[in-house]
Amino acid sequence: MSAAEMPTGKSADEIQRFFNRPLFLSLTIGVPFCIFKLLFGLSVVRGGLASAGWLVVFWALADLAMNIGRELYDLRGRSAPFEYCSLAQIGRLLGAPLVFLALDTLLTFSIICAMLWSGWITRLSGSETVLWYTATTLNLISLSVVVLYNEIRALPGKNGSR
């Protein structure tokens, strides 16, 4: 789609609203982050640190349940009474959910780096590797599409203020 064909006005706002919907955010950020955590936890278990690994697996599964819950609430047109992840939920109780969501993001990116730098990523089974690649693809491509869309919208004369 060329810049001249980009939606403007009401349709552009609908696309932006879609990018901000819990369904989209959960499927493209939340669930992939849960997969990274889950696979890391399993790798930690295999690495001999069973207690720590199972703690990470439990954390990943709790966050996955929260993300699926957010998706279901969104599909029903309702606002969820809980956050995307357990850390953000703790942050909600403390009045700072976005700070704790950012902390969860930092920890998840650290997990990704740990998997890469430790070499544990090469020890994933075939199906685990497919899960890792799927999570990576969903996360990175969706981020790129959103950034590209926002930058095109921000071009001079395209509903932007530049």
KOLPAKE-879787 format. One line per field, with one value per residue: residue number from 1; residue in one letter; x, y negated, z negated of N, C-alpha, C, O, CB in turn. Coordinates in steps of 0.2 Angstrom, whole numbers. Atoms other than C-alpha are relative to their C-alpha. Glycine has a CB too. Layout:
% KOLPAKE-879787
i = (NUM_...) $
aa = (A_...) $
nu = (X_...) $
nv = (Y_...) $
nw = (Z_...) $
cau = (X_...) $
cav = (Y_...) $
caw = (Z_...) $
cu = (X_...) $
cv = (Y_...) $
cw = (Z_...) $
ou = (X_...) $
ov = (Y_...) $
ow = (Z_...) $
cbu = (X_...) $
cbv = (Y_...) $
cbw = (Z_...) $
***
This chain:
% KOLPAKE-879787
i = (1_2_3_4_5_6_7_8_9_10_11_12_13_14_15_16_17_18_19_20_21_22_23_24_25_26_27_28_29_30_31_32_33_34_35_36_37_38_39_40_41_42_43_44_45_46_47_48_49_50_51_52_53_54_55_56_57_58_59_60_61_62_63_64_65_66_67_68_69_70_71_72_73_74_75_76_77_78_79_80_81_82_83_84_85_86_87_88_89_90_91_92_93_94_95_96_97_98_99_100_101_102_103_104_105_106_107_108_109_110_111_112_113_114_115_116_117_118_119_120_121_122_123_124_125_126_127_128_129_130_131_132_133_134_135_136_137_138_139_140_141_142_143_144_145_146_147_148_149_150_151_152_153_154_155_156_157_158_159_160_161_162) $
aa = (M_S_A_A_E_M_P_T_G_K_S_A_D_E_I_Q_R_F_F_N_R_P_L_F_L_S_L_T_I_G_V_P_F_C_I_F_K_L_L_F_G_L_S_V_V_R_G_G_L_A_S_A_G_W_L_V_V_F_W_A_L_A_D_L_A_M_N_I_G_R_E_L_Y_D_L_R_G_R_S_A_P_F_E_Y_C_S_L_A_Q_I_G_R_L_L_G_A_P_L_V_F_L_A_L_D_T_L_L_T_F_S_I_I_C_A_M_L_W_S_G_W_I_T_R_L_S_G_S_E_T_V_L_W_Y_T_A_T_T_L_N_L_I_S_L_S_V_V_V_L_Y_N_E_I_R_A_L_P_G_K_N_G_S_R) $
nu = (4_-4_2_6_5_1_7_0_6_3_-2_-7_1_2_-6_-4_3_-1_-7_1_5_-4_-1_-6_-5_-1_-2_-7_-5_1_-1_-7_-4_1_-4_-7_-1_1_-6_-6_1_-2_-7_-3_1_-4_-7_-1_3_7_5_0_3_7_3_1_6_6_0_2_7_5_1_4_7_2_1_6_6_1_3_7_4_0_5_7_1_0_-7_-3_-2_-7_-5_-3_-5_0_-4_5_5_-3_-1_7_1_-4_1_-5_0_-4_-6_-1_0_-7_-4_1_-3_-8_-2_1_-6_-6_1_-2_-7_-3_1_-5_-7_-2_0_5_4_-2_2_7_2_3_6_-2_-3_6_3_-4_0_6_0_-4_3_6_-2_-4_4_6_-3_-2_6_3_-5_0_7_0_-4_4_5_-3_-3_3_6_3_2_-6_-2_-7) $
nv = (6_6_5_3_-5_-1_2_6_2_-5_-6_0_-1_-7_-4_1_-3_-8_-1_1_-4_-5_-6_1_0_-6_-5_2_1_-4_-7_-2_1_-6_-6_0_-2_-7_-4_1_-4_-7_-1_0_-6_-5_2_-3_5_-2_5_7_-1_-1_6_4_-4_3_7_0_-3_5_6_-3_0_7_2_-3_3_7_-1_-1_6_5_-3_1_7_2_2_-5_2_-2_2_-5_-5_0_6_6_0_2_8_3_0_5_6_1_-6_0_-1_-7_-2_1_-4_-6_0_0_-7_-4_1_-3_-8_-2_0_-5_-6_1_0_-6_-5_-4_0_-6_-7_-1_-5_2_4_6_5_3_4_6_4_3_5_5_3_4_5_4_2_5_7_3_2_6_6_2_3_7_4_2_5_6_4_7_-1_-6_0_1_7_1) $
nw = (0_0_5_-3_1_7_2_4_4_4_-1_3_8_1_-1_6_6_-1_2_7_3_3_-5_-4_4_4_-5_-3_5_6_-1_-1_6_4_-3_2_7_1_-3_4_6_-2_-1_7_3_-3_2_6_6_-1_4_-3_-7_0_2_-7_-4_3_-2_-7_0_4_-5_-6_2_0_-6_-3_3_-3_-7_0_2_-5_-5_3_1_7_3_5_7_1_-5_-4_3_8_3_-1_5_6_-1_1_8_3_-4_-5_-5_-5_3_1_-7_-3_3_-3_-6_1_2_-6_-5_3_-1_-7_0_4_-4_-5_2_3_-4_1_-6_-5_3_0_-5_-6_1_4_-4_-4_5_1_-6_-1_5_-2_-6_2_4_-4_-6_2_2_-6_-4_3_0_-6_-1_4_-4_-6_2_3_-6_-1_-4_2_7_5_2_-2) $
cau = (0_7_7_-7_-17_-15_-32_-36_-48_-60_-53_-35_-41_-49_-33_-24_-37_-35_-16_-21_-34_-29_-32_-19_-7_-9_-7_9_17_10_9_26_33_25_33_50_48_41_55_68_60_61_79_83_75_85_101_99_91_74_66_71_66_49_46_49_37_24_27_25_9_1_5_-2_-18_-19_-16_-29_-41_-38_-41_-57_-63_-58_-68_-83_-81_-77_-62_-52_-51_-33_-17_-7_5_8_21_9_-4_7_11_-8_-9_5_-2_11_6_15_31_30_25_41_50_42_48_66_66_59_72_85_78_79_97_101_94_105_121_121_118_103_93_102_96_77_68_60_43_51_61_45_37_52_53_34_35_49_41_24_33_45_34_19_31_38_20_14_30_29_10_13_27_17_3_15_21_18_0_-5_-14_3_10_27) $
cav = (0_-17_-32_-39_-23_-24_-25_-42_-49_-36_-21_-25_-27_-10_-2_-11_-5_13_11_6_19_32_46_39_35_51_62_52_48_56_74_74_67_82_94_87_88_106_112_104_112_129_126_121_137_147_137_145_130_139_127_111_118_124_107_99_112_107_89_92_102_89_75_86_88_69_66_78_71_53_60_67_52_41_53_51_32_30_23_36_34_39_35_45_53_57_43_30_36_34_16_13_17_5_-9_-7_7_0_-1_17_21_13_23_39_34_31_48_56_48_54_72_71_65_78_92_85_82_98_108_116_111_125_138_135_149_148_142_130_122_120_112_100_95_92_82_72_69_64_52_44_43_35_22_18_17_5_-6_-7_-11_-25_-32_-33_-41_-54_-59_-78_-79_-62_-66_-69_-84_-83) $
caw = (0_5_-6_5_2_-17_-26_-34_-46_-53_-45_-51_-69_-67_-62_-77_-89_-82_-86_-104_-107_-120_-107_-96_-110_-119_-103_-97_-113_-128_-121_-113_-129_-138_-126_-129_-147_-146_-135_-146_-161_-153_-148_-166_-172_-160_-165_-182_-192_-193_-207_-198_-181_-187_-195_-178_-170_-183_-180_-161_-163_-175_-162_-148_-157_-160_-142_-136_-148_-141_-124_-129_-138_-123_-111_-122_-121_-139_-149_-159_-178_-177_-168_-155_-166_-185_-187_-180_-191_-206_-199_-198_-217_-220_-208_-195_-182_-168_-178_-182_-164_-158_-171_-164_-147_-153_-161_-145_-134_-147_-145_-126_-128_-141_-129_-115_-124_-134_-119_-126_-111_-101_-114_-111_-103_-86_-92_-105_-91_-80_-96_-98_-80_-79_-95_-88_-71_-79_-91_-78_-63_-72_-80_-63_-55_-69_-69_-50_-50_-63_-53_-37_-46_-54_-36_-32_-26_-33_-49_-57_-65_-57) $
cu = (4_-2_-7_-6_-2_-7_1_-6_-2_3_7_-1_-2_6_5_-3_1_7_0_-4_4_1_6_7_2_3_7_5_0_1_7_5_0_4_7_1_-1_6_6_-1_2_7_4_-1_5_8_2_-2_-8_-5_0_-4_-8_-4_-1_-6_-6_-2_-3_-7_-5_-1_-4_-7_-3_-1_-6_-6_-1_-2_-7_-5_-1_-5_-7_-2_0_7_1_1_7_5_2_4_0_4_-4_-5_2_1_-7_-2_4_-1_4_0_4_8_2_-1_6_5_-1_3_7_2_-1_5_6_0_2_8_4_0_5_7_2_0_-6_-5_1_-2_-8_-2_-3_-6_1_3_-5_-3_4_0_-7_-1_4_-3_-6_2_3_-4_-5_3_2_-6_-3_5_-1_-7_0_4_-3_-5_3_3_-4_-6_-4_-3_5_1_7_1) $
cv = (-6_-5_-3_4_1_-2_-6_-1_6_7_1_1_7_5_-2_3_7_1_0_5_6_7_0_0_6_6_-2_-2_4_8_2_-1_6_6_-1_2_8_4_-1_4_7_1_0_7_5_-1_2_-5_1_-5_-6_1_1_-6_-4_3_-3_-7_-1_2_-5_-6_2_0_-7_-2_3_-3_-7_1_1_-5_-5_3_-1_-8_-3_-1_5_-3_1_-2_6_5_-1_-6_-6_0_-2_-8_-3_-1_-6_-7_-1_6_-1_0_7_4_-1_4_7_0_0_7_5_0_3_7_1_0_6_7_0_1_6_6_5_0_6_6_1_5_-3_-5_-6_-5_-3_-5_-7_-4_-3_-6_-6_-4_-4_-7_-6_-3_-5_-6_-4_-3_-7_-6_-3_-4_-7_-5_-3_-5_-7_-4_-7_1_6_1_-1_-7_-2_-5) $
cw = (0_-5_2_-1_-8_-2_-4_-4_-4_1_-3_-7_-1_0_-7_-6_0_-3_-8_-4_-4_4_4_-5_-4_5_3_-5_-6_1_2_-6_-5_2_-1_-7_-1_2_-4_-6_1_1_-7_-4_3_-1_-7_-6_0_-4_4_7_-1_-3_6_4_-3_2_7_1_-3_5_6_-1_0_7_4_-3_2_7_0_-2_6_6_-2_0_-7_-2_-5_-7_-2_5_4_-3_-8_-3_1_-5_-7_0_-1_-8_-3_4_5_5_6_-1_0_7_4_-3_3_7_0_-2_6_5_-3_1_7_0_-3_5_6_-2_-3_5_-1_5_5_-3_0_5_6_-1_-4_5_4_-5_0_6_1_-5_2_6_-2_-3_5_6_-2_-3_6_3_-4_0_7_2_-3_3_6_-2_-3_6_0_4_-1_-7_-5_-1_2_6) $
ou = (9_-8_-11_-12_-6_-9_6_-11_1_4_9_3_0_6_7_0_2_8_5_-5_10_6_10_12_8_8_11_11_5_5_10_9_4_6_10_6_3_8_10_4_5_10_8_4_8_12_7_-1_-11_-10_-6_-8_-12_-10_-6_-10_-11_-8_-8_-11_-11_-7_-8_-11_-8_-6_-9_-11_-7_-7_-11_-10_-6_-9_-11_-7_-2_12_-3_4_8_2_-1_5_-2_2_-4_-8_-1_0_-7_-4_2_2_5_6_7_12_7_2_9_10_4_6_10_6_3_8_10_5_5_11_9_5_8_11_8_3_-7_-9_-4_-2_-10_2_-4_-7_-2_2_-5_-5_1_-1_-7_-4_2_-3_-7_-1_2_-3_-6_0_0_-6_-5_2_-1_-7_-2_3_-2_-6_-1_6_-10_-6_-9_-1_4_-2_10_6) $
ov = (-7_-4_-5_2_4_-8_-8_3_9_10_6_4_9_9_3_5_10_6_2_4_8_10_4_3_8_9_3_-2_8_11_6_3_9_10_4_5_11_9_4_7_10_6_3_9_9_3_1_-3_-4_-8_-9_-3_-2_-8_-8_-1_-4_-9_-5_-1_-6_-8_-2_-2_-8_-6_-1_-4_-9_-3_-2_-6_-8_-1_-1_-10_-8_2_7_-9_1_-3_11_10_-6_-9_-11_-6_-5_-11_-9_-6_-9_-12_-7_9_4_3_10_9_4_7_11_5_4_10_9_4_6_11_6_4_8_11_5_5_8_11_10_5_8_11_6_6_-9_-10_-11_-11_-9_-11_-12_-10_-9_-11_-12_-10_-10_-12_-11_-9_-10_-11_-10_-9_-11_-12_-9_-9_-12_-11_-9_-10_-12_-9_-7_4_7_5_0_-11_-7_-7) $
ow = (-4_-8_-2_-2_-9_0_-8_-3_-8_-4_-6_-11_-7_-4_-10_-10_-5_-7_-11_-10_-2_3_4_-3_-4_4_5_-3_-8_-3_-1_-7_-8_-1_-3_-8_-5_-1_-5_-9_-4_-1_-8_-7_-1_-1_-9_-12_2_-1_4_9_3_-1_6_7_1_3_9_5_0_6_9_3_2_8_7_1_4_9_4_0_7_9_2_-3_-8_1_-10_-7_-8_11_4_-1_-11_-8_-4_-7_-11_-5_-3_-10_-8_2_8_6_8_3_2_8_7_0_4_9_4_1_7_7_1_2_8_4_-1_5_8_1_-3_3_3_6_8_0_-2_10_7_2_-3_4_6_-2_0_6_4_-3_2_7_1_-2_5_7_1_-1_6_6_-1_1_8_5_-1_3_8_1_-2_5_-1_10_2_-10_-11_2_0_8) $
cbu = (-5_0_5_1_1_5_-3_1_-6_-7_1_4_-6_-5_5_1_-8_0_5_-2_-4_-5_-6_0_-1_-6_-4_-1_0_-7_-5_2_-1_-7_-2_2_-5_-6_1_0_-7_-4_2_-3_-7_0_1_7_2_-1_3_7_3_-2_5_7_1_0_6_5_-1_3_7_3_-1_5_7_0_1_7_4_-1_3_7_2_-1_-6_-3_0_6_-5_0_6_3_7_3_7_-2_-3_7_3_-5_1_7_0_7_-7_-1_2_-5_-6_1_-1_-7_-2_2_-5_-7_0_0_-7_-3_3_-3_-7_-1_1_-6_7_-4_0_7_2_-3_-6_-1_-5_5_5_-4_-1_7_1_-6_2_7_-2_-4_4_7_-2_-4_6_4_-5_-1_7_0_-6_2_7_-3_-4_5_0_4_1_5_-4_6_-1_4) $
cbv = (0_-3_-5_-1_6_-3_5_-6_-2_0_2_-7_-5_2_-2_-8_-2_2_-5_-7_4_2_1_-6_-6_3_0_-6_-8_-1_3_-5_-6_1_0_-8_-4_2_-2_-8_-1_2_-6_-6_3_0_-7_1_-7_7_-1_-2_7_6_-4_0_7_1_-4_4_7_-3_-2_7_4_-4_1_8_-1_-4_5_6_-4_0_8_3_-2_6_-7_4_2_8_-2_-4_-1_6_-1_-1_8_3_-1_4_7_2_-5_-1_1_-7_-4_3_-3_-7_0_2_-7_-5_2_-1_-7_-2_2_-6_-7_1_0_-7_-6_1_4_-2_-7_0_0_-7_5_5_5_2_4_5_3_3_5_6_2_3_6_4_2_3_6_4_2_4_5_2_2_6_4_1_3_6_3_2_4_-5_-1_6_6_4_-1_6) $
cbw = (-6_7_-1_7_3_-4_-5_5_5_1_7_2_-2_5_6_-1_1_7_3_-2_5_-6_4_4_-6_-3_6_5_-2_-3_5_6_-4_-1_8_2_-5_4_7_-2_-3_6_4_-4_1_8_1_-1_2_-3_-7_1_3_-5_-5_4_0_-8_-1_4_-3_-6_2_2_-7_-4_4_-1_-8_0_4_-5_-6_3_1_-6_3_-5_-3_3_-5_-2_-4_6_2_-2_4_7_-1_-2_7_3_-3_1_-5_-2_2_4_-6_-5_4_-1_-8_1_4_-5_-6_3_1_-7_-2_4_-3_-6_3_4_-4_-6_0_-7_3_1_-7_3_-4_5_-3_-5_5_2_-6_-2_6_-2_-7_2_5_-5_-5_2_4_-6_-5_4_0_-8_-1_5_-3_-7_1_4_-6_-5_6_3_7_2_-1_3_-7_2) $
***
